[in-house]
Structure formats: C-alpha cells, structure tokens
Amino acid sequence: MVIKRFGPVSVGKIAGTLYAAMGLLIGAVVSLIALVGGFTSDNSAAGPFAVLFGVGAIVIFPILYGAMGFLFTMIAAALYNLVAGWVGGVELDLQ
C-alpha cells in the first residue's frame, strides 16, 4: 500500500484540533505560573496584570496554536502531495 495523497484540509483540521488542545494545556500552565507570580509579588499593580495575563493565556494560546497548527499542517500536506507525485509516496506494509 502506498500513500500518494493527503487531503490538506482534513489533515489540517485534525492537526489544528490537536494543537488547540495542546495550547489549552500550555495556556493553563502559563496561567497558573502568572497567578502564582502575581500573588507572590510585592508590587500591588502586578496582581491585576497577572490575572489578566493568566486568563488571556487560556484564551489566546489555544487559538494561536490551533490556527498555526492548521495552517502549517495544510502547507506540509500540500508539499507532501507535490513531492509524492515526483517520488511515489510512502510505502506501508499492513497486515
């Protein structure tokens, strides 16, 4: 069996969803670090900024990771299709 072509949009949707889930996890970690840093800071103005940064991380990271994962995976799938046309694709041996 030889994989000769990937649907760039379908591969991009899968990768975008996976990257968005990773972005949510990374955003949660960044949010916790920002909250801890804001609460332990001596600067009283840092507290609200840390809270806004933490909430922003949970919202923005999944959107950015998902969009970039979708875009770059679509480009990679299109490049794979181009190169597979020249060299014949990836051969799989399934049982």
C-alpha positions as CSV (number, residue, x, y, z in Angstrom):
1,M,0.0,0.0,0.0
2,V,1.4,3.4,-0.9
3,I,0.1,6.7,0.4
4,K,0.1,9.0,-2.6
5,R,-2.0,11.9,-1.4
6,F,-3.3,13.5,1.8
7,G,-6.3,15.9,1.8
8,P,-4.6,19.1,3.1
9,V,-7.8,20.5,4.7
10,S,-8.7,17.3,6.5
11,V,-5.2,16.8,7.8
12,G,-5.1,20.5,8.8
13,K,-8.4,20.1,10.8
14,I,-7.1,17.2,12.8
15,A,-3.7,18.9,13.5
16,G,-5.4,22.2,14.3
17,T,-7.7,20.5,16.9
18,L,-4.7,18.6,18.4
19,Y,-2.7,21.8,18.6
20,A,-5.6,23.7,20.1
21,A,-5.8,21.1,22.9
22,M,-2.1,21.4,23.5
23,G,-2.5,25.2,23.6
24,L,-5.2,24.9,26.2
25,L,-2.9,22.8,28.4
26,I,0.1,25.1,27.9
27,G,-2.2,28.1,28.5
28,A,-3.4,26.6,31.8
29,V,0.2,26.1,32.9
30,V,1.2,29.7,31.9
31,S,-1.9,30.9,33.7
32,L,-1.0,29.2,36.9
33,I,2.5,30.5,36.8
34,A,1.3,34.0,36.2
35,L,-1.2,33.8,39.0
36,V,1.4,32.5,41.5
37,G,3.8,35.2,40.3
38,G,1.2,37.9,40.7
39,F,0.2,36.8,44.2
40,T,3.8,36.5,45.5
41,S,4.9,39.8,44.0
42,D,5.5,42.8,46.3
43,N,4.2,45.1,43.6
44,S,0.5,45.7,44.1
45,A,0.0,46.7,40.4
46,A,1.3,43.3,39.3
47,G,-1.7,41.4,40.7
48,P,-4.3,42.5,38.2
49,F,-1.9,42.3,35.3
50,A,-1.0,38.7,36.3
51,V,-4.7,37.8,36.4
52,L,-5.4,39.3,33.0
53,F,-2.3,37.6,31.6
54,G,-3.4,34.3,33.0
55,V,-6.9,34.5,31.6
56,G,-5.5,35.7,28.3
57,A,-3.2,32.7,28.1
58,I,-6.1,30.3,28.4
59,V,-8.0,32.1,25.6
60,I,-5.2,33.1,23.3
61,F,-2.9,30.1,23.4
62,P,-5.4,27.6,22.1
63,I,-6.5,30.0,19.3
64,L,-2.9,30.7,18.2
65,Y,-1.7,27.1,18.5
66,G,-4.8,25.8,16.7
67,A,-4.6,28.3,13.8
68,M,-0.9,27.9,13.3
69,G,-1.1,24.1,13.5
70,F,-3.9,24.1,11.0
71,L,-2.1,26.4,8.6
72,F,1.4,24.8,8.7
73,T,0.0,21.2,8.6
74,M,-2.1,22.2,5.5
75,I,1.1,23.5,3.9
76,A,3.0,20.4,4.9
77,A,0.3,18.1,3.4
78,A,0.3,20.1,0.2
79,L,4.1,19.8,-0.1
80,Y,3.9,16.1,0.6
81,N,1.4,15.7,-2.2
82,L,3.7,17.6,-4.5
83,V,6.8,15.6,-3.6
84,A,4.9,12.3,-3.5
85,G,3.9,12.9,-7.1
86,W,7.6,13.0,-8.0
87,V,8.9,10.2,-6.0
88,G,5.9,7.9,-5.5
89,G,4.8,8.4,-1.9
90,V,5.3,6.5,1.3
91,E,5.1,2.7,1.2
92,L,3.2,0.9,4.0
93,D,3.2,-2.7,4.8
94,L,0.0,-3.6,6.7
95,Q,-1.2,-6.9,8.0
